[in-house]
Amino acid sequence: MSGHAPTAVPRRDAEDWQETTVDGESRVAITWTKTPRNRLDRFLFDLFGTSRERELTLDSVGTTVWRHCDGDHTISEIASIVADAHDADRVEPVDETLAYFLMQLEERGLIRFEDG
């Protein structure tokens, strides 16, 4: 799973997030500042006046995952929670779907993994 063992424990690194209800479903909106990876990125950000502030709004499945990236649940436990809480047609195969999503969060610096 995303290069991490099923016993790895994801923990949120983003502090600026809030949960709201939209059309009866919980949604999480995460705000963070994108850090340029190198001098070229920094130059392009400045040249085009690109904002470094980013926002990501998660759907109900993403919100379920985000809630459980609390440092107390392993990847395997989160997969079970997602499978139980959401329609199988939407999340199957759970392991692959979860791995891809966690990888995206990690690449953005929104979560980190601890060995379980």
N, C-alpha and C positions, 0 to 999 in steps of 0.2 A: 504494500500500500504506500504509494508515493515515496518509496525508498525508506519507509519507516516500518518497523515491526508492528504487528497488531497490538502489541503490549505497550507501544509508545503512547505517551499522554500529551495531547495537544493543550496548550494554554494560550489564552488570548493575550496579545501584546498591545492591542489598540485600547486606549483608555477612553476615547471619545466615541461613544456609541449610545444609541437609545432605541428602546423598543416601543413600537406603537401598534395600534390595531387599524387595519385597513380592510374594509368589507368583511369584518368579522374574523379576519386572520391576523395573527401576530406577525409583525415584520420588524427586522432590525435594520437600522441605518448606521453605517460605520463611516466616520470621517477621519482622514489621516492626511499627512503631508508627504508627498512623493519626494524622495531624495534622489537627486541626479546621481547616476552611476559613475559618471566620469566627466572630464572637462567639456567634451563635446555635448553631452546632455545639458550641462549647465549653460553652455553657450547658446544652444538652441532654445532652452527655456527662456533665457533672457532676450534673445533675438526676436522671438515671436510673442513675447509677453505672456507665455503660458502659465496659468495658475498652477501652483504645486499642490493646492488643496484638492483632494479627491473625496468622493462619497460613493459608497456602495450600499444599495438597498437589497436586502436578501429576501427571497421568497419564503414560504412557510417551511420548506425542507431546509434551506440554508439557515433559517432562524433556529430550527431545532438543533442543527449541528452547532451553531454558534453558542447557544445556551450551554451546551455540554462541553465546550472547549474551555473548561474551568479549572483544569489541572487535576480534576478528581476522576475523570473517565478516560479509559483507554480507547484507542481507535476501534477495537473490537466491540467494546460496550456501546460506543456511539453508533456503530453500524447496526447493532441489534435494536437500539432505541429508534433509529430512523426507519428500519424495516417494520417495526411494530406500529409506529405513529403515522405512516404515510402509505398511500396506495402503491402496491407493488409495481404496477405499470409505470409509475412515475420514477421510482428509485432503483429498480432492478437493472443491472446487477449492482446491489448495494455496495459491495466492496470496491468495485471499479469507480462507481459514481462518487463515492465518498473520498476515495484516494485522489481523484482528479480535483475535487472541490478543495480538499485540504491543501493540496499542492498549490492551487491558485492563491489561497489565503496566505500560505507560507511565503510564496514569491513576492507578495505585496507587503510582507513584514507585519501582517496582522495577527499571526499566531507563530508559536515556536513549539518545538517538541522536546519533551523530557523522556528519558528512558524509563519504562515502566518496570 
